[in-house]
Amino acid sequence: MRRALGPALIGLLALAACDGSKPVLPKAEKTHALTGFPAADRPVATIVSTRWSTEEARDRLNEAGQVMNLAGIKPGMTVADIGAGEGYYTIRLGQRVGEKGRVVAEDIVPDTIEQLGTRVVRERLQNVSVRLGLPADPRLPVASFDRVLMVHMYHEIESPYEFLWRLRPSLRPEGQVIVVDADRATENHGTPPDLLKCEFGAVGYALVSMRAMPSAGGYIAIFKAQGPQPEPSMIRACRTGAKATPVVVQQGKESD
């Protein structure tokens, strides 16, 4: 798992699942008193490591290469790596976007960001910068990113509705959010695909594509912002039996 959180940042355990159409309001809707966003009605994974697997093992499967290809990441793009951890994707993204591109690596753990910054300097990636985020806010600049990657970390987000809401303005008009995760319960370090579609849909994102991706441990899903951004008070949390209504532009299996 890609981010290490302190004990004070781990919690909010409540069961949820989603099976595919419109988000449903729980009988007892819980909201965060200070923010107005609904609380996640599902467990949040605890953190056991800052890495999902070794970089050597991941490179043998060409994980990063396949994800970047499917995400359409090209030279000159500006990309955010959310929950960057030790920087497996950060380094490879920096190499892919080249001198005219830019990569912003974000994590919420100061020590992790410091270590990653040292690695970026050591590998002389002048097009990469690091940024300390917050658990419910990636703190990214507005209208700045062609792609935002969240790899093996979505299930660790305590406040997904607030997080996705605050992330949305950082996308450029054709920007996309790419999620890579395992198809299993959130408490087991994954996110069921229907739950993922439901939570993104509740905040005004449309599904572009979702593909099986065994080389990355599960699947890759791509979303884009669609329509006006909802007010926090209008967002309804997904719960057991809820369904999302994504606009599916493309569906397919993993390609090489």
N, C-alpha and C positions, 0 to 999 in steps of 0.2 A: 504494500500500500504506500502511496506516494507522499503523504504528509503526516507529520508527527504532531499531535496536539497535546497540550497540557491537560491534566485531569479536569481543570475547571472548564475546558471547552468541549468535554464529552458528555453527552446526556440526551435528554429529550427522547426517551424510548417509548414509542406507541406504535401499535401494529397497523400496517396499511398494505393494500395491494390495489392494482388497477388492471382492468381487463380490456380496455380499448375504446369507449366513445366519449361522452361528455362528463367533465368533472362534476362530482356530486357533493353537495354540502352535507357534512356529517351532522348527526342529530345535535351534538353539542359542539359547535364550532369553537375552536380555541384560537385566540389571537394573541400576538405579543402586545402587551399593554402599551409599550412605548413606540412601537412602529406601525401597528395596525395591520401587519401581514399575518396571514394564518400560520399557525404552527404546523410543522410536518406531522402527519398522522402515520408515522412509521418509525421503526428503529433507525438509529444512526450508527454506522459501523465504528467500532473502536479501532485504534491504530496500533498495529503490531510492528511496523517497519516503515522506513521512508522509501523503500523500493518495492516494486512489484516482482521483479526477477532480476538476475544479473544482466548487465548490458551485453555481455558476450552471448548469452543464451538468446536474448531478444534479437541481436543482430543476425544470429544464425537463421532465424525465422524471417528475417527482413521485416520485422514488425514496423519500425518507424518508416521505412521506405513505403510499405503498403499503405499505412495510414496517411502519409503525406500525399501519395498518389490519389487515393480515393477522396481525400479532402480537397484536391485540386490546388495544392500549395505550390506556387511558382516563384521564380526569381523576381524580386522587386516588391513582393507582398509585405504587409505588416501583420504579424501574427502574435497572439498572446498564448503563453503556455501557463495555464492556471493549475496550481498545485504542482509546481515544477519539481519539487523534491531535489534529488541529486543532479538533475539536469539532463537525463537521458534524451528527452525530446528537445530540450532547449538547444543543446549543442548541434544536433542534427538539423533542427529548423534553421539555425543560424547559417549552417553550411548551404542549405537548400535555397533560402531567399537571397543570399549573396550580398554583395556590397551595397546594392541599391535598395535592399529590403531591411526590415527591422524586426527583431524579436524582443518581446517583453516577457520576462519570466517572473511569475508571481507566486508567492507562498505566504502562509500566515505565521510561520515560525522564524523568528529573527536569526537563530543559529543556522538554520537551513539556508536562508537567503545569504548570510555572510559566507558560508561555505561555497555556495553556488557562485557568488560573485568572485571568489578567489579562483574557482575553476574557469570561469569565463575569461578572466585576465590571463590565466596561465595558458589557455588555448588561443589567446589573441583574437577573440571574436568581438571586434569593435562595433558590430551591428547588433549586439545583444546587451540589454540592460536588465537589471533585476529590481523588483518592487515588492515591498511588504504590503500584503493585503489584510483584510479583516475577515473573520469567519462568515459574515453575512454580506460582505461588500468587497469585490476584487479591486476597487479603487482604480479603475482604468480610465484613461482620458476619453472624452466623448468623440464619437464619429471617427475613430482612429484605426479600426482593425478590419482586415479582410477575412481573417479566420481567428477563432478562439478555440483552443484545444483544452479538453478536460479528460485526461486519460487515467483510468483506474483511481478516480478520486470522487466522483459525483456522490457516491453512497456515504461519503464522509461529511457532506455539507449538512450542517444542523438546521439551517433555515433556507431551504431550497427556493421558496417563493420570493423571499426578499433578495436572495443572492441573484437569481435569474432576472428579477426586475431591475436591479441595479447594474447588472451586466449589459442588459439590452442596449442602452444608449451608446455604449462603446463601439457598437458595430457600424460599419459603413453601410450605405444603402444596399449593397449586394453582399454584405458580410454574412458569415455562417458560423454556427457553433457546432463543434465536432465533439461527440462524447464516445469514448471507448470504455466498455465495462463488461462485466460478466453477467450472464443470465442466471442470477440467483438472488435470494433475499438480501436486503440491504445489510442486515446484521451479519451476514456471511460474506461481506465484501463484494457485493454486486448490486445490480439494479434490474429488476424485471423489466423487459422492454415496454410493456403496457403501462407500467407505473411511470417510467421515464417519459413516455409520450403524454401521459396525463398531466404530469407536473409542468412540463414545458408548455403544453397547450393551455393550461390554466393562466399562464402569464403572457400569452399572446404570441407564442412561437408556433410555426407550422413545420411539420416534418417534411424534409426534402427527400431523404432516403434512409433506409436502414438495411444493413447487410450483415450476414453472419461473418465473423472473422476469428476463426479458431487460433490463428497465429498470435492474436492479441488477447486471447483468453475469453472471447465471447462474441461481441458484436461492435459495429461502428454505426452510430446514428448521427445524421446531419440535420440541423434545424436552421431556420431563418426567422427573423422577426416579421410579423404580418399584422396589419391593421394598427389601430391606435393602441398605445400602451395603457393597460387598465389601471385604474386607481387601486391602491392596496386594499381598500375596503371592499372592492368588487371581486377580488380573487377568492376562489373557493378551493379549499384543500381537497386533494384526492383521498379517498378512503377505500376500504374493502368493498369490492363490487362496483367501484366507479369506472367510468369509461371516458377515454379521450376522443376528441374529434379533430385529428390532425389532417392537414391537406397533404396527401401523399403525391409527390411529384414523380418519384422514381422508387422502385423496389428492386432488389436483386440480391444475388449471392456474392460472396467474396470473389474478387478477381485478382489475378497476379499483377 
